[in-house]
């Protein structure tokens, strides 16, 4: 009798293990399909950097380099959308409302701030797509942004619409354009803000991939690369596998050493008191070379000129 019980337990364990392995393989396959549909051949992936004149240029990258870059910046204030400090939490809540076209609180804040904020989300800045699938529309809208916004800096109207008119913008302008354009097609998405950066979070509704959530960053990456949601925690082993799912399983793991010039010194984020009349959110002035910026790093200071593209 005991032998029978042992055999049953072993059989159940075997079946359970096979089921888990099959599920993991299926998840990896599906995410690889998402990666392929959005970003294409990983041998052609490109990251976005800026030269000393603030113009974007695209440099080769690959899934493992993207993973390493995300891992290095993950818990830094740059990519932390869930900071511990209450001042930072208030800061994020304030600007997420300010940049949300549908938010009643945001409308109130924009009108109270006046100036360019009153018309911040006016004009035509929602991009259209003729793609027939959800993934196709996301890719199309994203790549319209990364191909049109050729220079990093503050557009004259400080708005997404003037960003497209002048082919120049900052991370928040590109993120707003991406999020609001996708929302027009019923794609579940939200603007995500950290004390020093802005990007977009997407949740798919396509029946094949329904519920899959990932982040997109048109400032950092030229291709529509799905990223592990940036929440201030280390990337999990499961997400590490997903982010490299598009690679063959026998691909050797190269030794990655971060380039020193890609990491500027970041000054502490100042405490911010949320009031109806904000200091205009704007990136810092100074050298726009995202790889070697020595100026201040207050992402939202209201200054003319450019800031810096958060390094990879």
C-alpha positions as CSV (number, residue, x, y, z in Angstrom):
1,X,0.0,0.0,0.0
2,X,2.8,2.4,0.9
3,X,4.5,1.6,-2.4
4,X,1.3,2.5,-4.2
5,X,1.0,5.8,-2.4
6,X,4.6,6.6,-3.2
7,X,4.1,5.8,-6.9
8,X,1.0,8.0,-7.0
9,X,2.8,10.9,-5.4
10,X,5.7,10.5,-7.8
11,X,3.4,10.4,-10.8
12,X,1.6,13.6,-9.6
13,X,4.9,15.4,-9.1
14,X,6.0,14.4,-12.5
15,X,2.8,15.6,-14.1
16,X,2.9,18.8,-12.2
17,X,6.5,19.4,-13.1
18,X,5.8,18.8,-16.8
19,X,2.8,21.1,-16.7
20,X,4.9,23.9,-15.1
21,X,7.6,23.4,-17.7
22,X,5.1,23.4,-20.6
23,X,3.4,26.6,-19.2
24,X,6.8,28.4,-18.9
25,X,7.7,27.4,-22.5
26,X,4.4,28.6,-23.7
27,X,4.8,31.9,-22.0
28,X,8.2,32.4,-23.4
29,X,7.0,31.5,-26.9
30,X,4.1,34.0,-26.7
31,X,6.4,36.8,-25.4
32,X,8.9,36.1,-28.1
33,X,6.0,36.5,-30.6
34,X,5.1,39.9,-29.0
35,X,8.8,40.9,-29.2
36,X,9.0,39.9,-32.8
37,X,5.8,41.7,-33.7
38,X,6.7,44.9,-31.9
39,X,10.5,45.2,-32.3
40,X,11.3,42.8,-35.2
41,X,14.6,41.0,-35.7
42,X,16.7,41.4,-32.5
43,X,19.8,41.8,-34.7
44,X,18.3,45.1,-35.9
45,X,17.3,46.6,-32.6
46,X,18.5,50.1,-31.9
47,X,18.8,52.3,-28.8
48,X,18.5,56.1,-28.9
49,X,21.3,58.4,-27.8
50,X,21.9,62.1,-28.3
51,X,24.9,63.9,-29.6
52,X,26.3,67.2,-28.3
53,X,23.8,69.1,-30.4
54,X,20.9,67.2,-28.9
55,X,20.1,65.2,-32.1
56,X,19.1,61.6,-31.6
57,X,21.2,58.9,-33.2
58,X,20.4,55.2,-33.1
59,X,23.0,52.7,-32.0
60,X,22.8,48.9,-32.2
61,X,21.6,47.0,-29.2
62,X,20.2,43.5,-28.5
63,X,17.9,41.8,-25.9
64,X,20.8,41.1,-23.5
65,X,22.1,44.6,-23.7
66,X,18.6,46.0,-23.1
67,X,18.2,43.7,-20.1
68,X,21.5,44.7,-18.7
69,X,20.8,48.4,-19.1
70,X,17.4,48.0,-17.5
71,X,18.9,46.0,-14.6
72,X,21.5,48.7,-13.9
73,X,19.1,51.6,-13.9
74,X,16.2,49.7,-12.3
75,X,16.3,50.7,-8.7
76,X,17.7,54.2,-9.4
77,X,15.5,57.2,-9.1
78,X,15.5,57.5,-12.9
79,X,13.3,54.4,-13.4
80,X,11.6,54.1,-10.0
81,X,7.9,54.8,-10.5
82,X,7.2,53.7,-6.9
83,X,9.6,55.7,-4.7
84,X,9.6,55.5,-0.9
85,X,9.7,59.2,-0.1
86,X,6.3,60.8,0.2
87,X,7.5,64.0,-1.6
88,X,8.4,61.9,-4.6
89,X,5.0,60.0,-4.4
90,X,3.2,63.4,-4.4
91,X,5.3,64.6,-7.2
92,X,4.5,61.6,-9.4
93,X,0.8,61.7,-8.6
94,X,0.7,65.4,-9.5
95,X,2.4,65.1,-12.9
96,X,0.5,62.0,-13.9
97,X,-2.7,64.0,-13.4
98,X,-1.3,67.1,-15.1
99,X,-0.5,65.1,-18.2
100,X,-3.7,63.1,-18.4
101,X,-6.2,64.6,-20.9
102,X,-9.1,62.8,-19.3
103,X,-8.3,63.7,-15.7
104,X,-10.6,66.4,-14.2
105,X,-7.9,67.0,-11.6
106,X,-5.4,67.5,-14.4
107,X,-7.7,70.0,-16.2
108,X,-8.0,72.0,-12.9
109,X,-4.2,71.9,-12.4
110,X,-3.5,73.0,-15.9
111,X,-5.9,75.9,-15.8
112,X,-4.6,77.0,-12.3
113,X,-1.0,76.9,-13.6
114,X,-1.8,79.0,-16.6
115,X,0.7,79.9,-19.3
116,X,1.7,77.1,-21.5
117,X,0.2,74.6,-19.1
118,X,-3.3,75.9,-19.9
119,X,-2.9,74.7,-23.5
120,X,-0.5,71.8,-22.7
121,X,-2.7,69.1,-24.2
122,X,-4.3,71.2,-26.9
123,X,-3.6,70.8,-30.6
124,X,-3.3,67.7,-32.8
125,X,-0.9,65.3,-31.2
126,X,-2.7,61.9,-31.5
127,X,-1.2,59.8,-34.2
128,X,-3.2,57.6,-36.4
129,X,-2.5,54.0,-37.6
130,X,-3.8,51.9,-40.4
131,X,-2.5,48.7,-38.8
132,X,-5.2,46.0,-38.3
133,X,-4.0,44.5,-35.1
134,X,-3.3,45.7,-31.6
135,X,0.4,44.9,-31.7
136,X,0.6,46.5,-35.2
137,X,-0.9,49.7,-34.0
138,X,1.4,49.9,-31.0
139,X,4.4,49.4,-33.2
140,X,3.2,51.9,-35.9
141,X,2.5,54.7,-33.4
142,X,5.7,54.1,-31.5
143,X,7.9,54.1,-34.6
144,X,6.2,57.2,-35.9
145,X,7.3,59.0,-32.8
146,X,10.9,57.7,-32.8
147,X,11.3,58.6,-36.5
148,X,9.7,62.0,-36.3
149,X,11.2,63.4,-33.0
150,X,14.7,63.9,-34.3
151,X,16.0,66.2,-31.5
152,X,15.7,66.1,-27.7
153,X,14.7,69.4,-26.2
154,X,11.9,71.6,-25.1
155,X,9.6,72.5,-28.1
156,X,8.5,76.1,-28.3
157,X,4.9,75.4,-27.1
158,X,6.1,73.0,-24.4
159,X,3.4,70.6,-25.7
160,X,3.0,67.3,-27.5
161,X,1.6,69.0,-30.5
162,X,4.5,71.4,-31.0
163,X,6.8,68.4,-30.3
164,X,5.5,66.9,-33.5
165,X,5.4,70.1,-35.4
166,X,9.1,71.0,-34.6
167,X,10.4,67.4,-34.5
168,X,11.8,68.0,-31.1
169,X,10.6,66.9,-27.6
170,X,11.5,65.5,-24.2
171,X,10.5,62.2,-22.7
172,X,7.2,63.4,-21.4
173,X,6.1,64.8,-24.7
174,X,6.9,61.5,-26.5
175,X,5.3,59.4,-23.7
176,X,2.1,61.5,-23.8
177,X,1.8,61.2,-27.6
178,X,2.3,57.4,-27.4
179,X,-0.2,56.9,-24.5
180,X,-2.9,59.2,-25.8
181,X,-2.6,57.9,-29.3
182,X,-2.9,54.3,-28.2
183,X,-5.8,55.2,-26.0
184,X,-7.7,56.4,-29.0
185,X,-7.6,52.9,-30.4
186,X,-8.8,51.4,-27.1
187,X,-5.4,50.1,-26.1
188,X,-5.1,49.9,-22.4
189,X,-2.2,52.1,-21.4
190,X,-1.0,54.7,-18.8
191,X,1.6,57.3,-18.6
192,X,4.2,56.3,-16.0
193,X,6.3,59.0,-14.3
194,X,9.4,58.8,-12.0
195,X,11.1,61.8,-10.4
196,X,13.3,62.1,-13.5
197,X,11.7,60.3,-16.5
198,X,8.5,59.4,-18.2
199,X,7.4,56.4,-20.3
200,X,4.3,54.2,-21.0
201,X,2.8,51.0,-19.6
202,X,0.7,48.8,-21.9
203,X,-1.6,45.9,-21.1
204,X,-2.7,43.9,-24.2
205,X,-6.2,42.8,-24.8
206,X,-5.6,40.7,-27.9
207,X,-7.1,37.3,-27.0
208,X,-3.7,35.6,-27.8
209,X,-1.9,37.8,-25.3
210,X,-4.6,39.3,-23.1
211,X,-3.4,40.6,-19.8
212,X,0.3,40.8,-20.8
213,X,1.7,44.0,-19.3
214,X,5.0,45.7,-20.2
215,X,6.6,49.1,-20.5
216,X,7.6,51.1,-23.6
217,X,10.2,53.9,-23.7
218,X,10.4,55.9,-27.0
219,X,13.1,58.1,-25.5
220,X,15.5,55.3,-24.9
221,X,14.7,52.8,-27.6
222,X,14.2,53.3,-31.4
223,X,12.4,50.0,-31.7
224,X,9.2,49.0,-29.8
225,X,11.0,46.9,-27.2
226,X,8.7,45.5,-24.5
227,X,10.3,46.0,-21.1
228,X,9.7,44.6,-17.6
229,X,7.4,47.1,-15.8
230,X,9.6,49.6,-14.0
231,X,8.5,49.7,-10.4
232,X,11.7,50.2,-8.4
233,X,12.2,46.5,-7.7
234,X,14.9,44.3,-9.3
235,X,13.9,42.5,-12.4
236,X,12.7,39.0,-11.5
237,X,14.2,35.8,-13.0
238,X,10.9,35.3,-14.8
239,X,11.1,38.7,-16.5
240,X,14.7,38.2,-17.4
241,X,13.7,35.1,-19.3
242,X,10.9,36.9,-21.0
243,X,13.0,39.8,-22.1
244,X,15.4,37.4,-23.8
245,X,12.7,35.0,-25.0
246,X,13.3,36.1,-28.6
247,X,16.8,34.7,-28.5
248,X,17.6,31.1,-29.3
249,X,18.1,29.0,-26.2
250,X,21.7,28.2,-27.2
251,X,22.7,31.8,-27.6
252,X,25.9,32.3,-25.4
253,X,25.7,34.9,-22.7
254,X,28.3,37.6,-23.4
255,X,30.1,39.4,-20.6
256,X,28.5,42.8,-20.4
257,X,30.5,45.7,-19.0
258,X,28.7,49.0,-18.6
259,X,30.3,51.9,-20.5
260,X,31.4,54.5,-17.8
261,X,30.3,57.5,-19.9
262,X,26.7,56.3,-20.0
263,X,26.1,57.0,-16.4
264,X,26.1,60.7,-15.4
265,X,26.2,61.7,-11.7
266,X,22.7,62.3,-10.5
267,X,22.0,65.0,-8.0
268,X,19.4,64.3,-5.3
269,X,15.8,65.0,-6.3
270,X,14.6,68.0,-4.4
271,X,11.6,67.8,-2.2
272,X,8.5,69.1,-4.0
273,X,5.4,70.4,-2.4
274,X,2.3,69.9,-4.5
275,X,0.4,73.2,-5.0
276,X,-2.2,74.3,-7.6
277,X,0.5,76.4,-9.2
278,X,3.5,74.3,-10.0
279,X,6.9,75.1,-11.2
280,X,6.7,74.3,-14.9
281,X,7.9,70.8,-15.3
282,X,11.0,70.7,-17.6
283,X,14.2,68.9,-17.9
284,X,17.5,70.5,-16.9
285,X,19.6,72.7,-19.1
286,X,23.1,72.1,-20.3
287,X,24.8,69.5,-22.4
288,X,22.1,67.3,-24.1
289,X,24.5,64.5,-24.5
290,X,22.7,61.8,-22.6
291,X,26.0,59.8,-22.2
292,X,28.0,62.5,-20.5
293,X,26.0,65.2,-18.8
294,X,27.5,67.2,-15.9
295,X,24.7,69.6,-15.4
296,X,21.9,69.5,-12.9
297,X,19.5,66.6,-13.1
298,X,16.3,68.1,-12.0
299,X,14.1,66.7,-14.7
300,X,11.2,69.1,-14.3
301,X,13.0,72.5,-13.9
302,X,11.4,75.1,-16.1
303,X,14.4,76.2,-18.2
304,X,14.8,76.8,-21.9
305,X,16.9,74.5,-24.0
306,X,17.5,70.8,-23.6
307,X,18.1,68.4,-20.8
308,X,19.6,65.0,-21.1
309,X,18.4,61.7,-22.3
310,X,18.5,59.2,-19.5
311,X,21.4,56.9,-20.2
312,X,21.2,53.3,-21.0
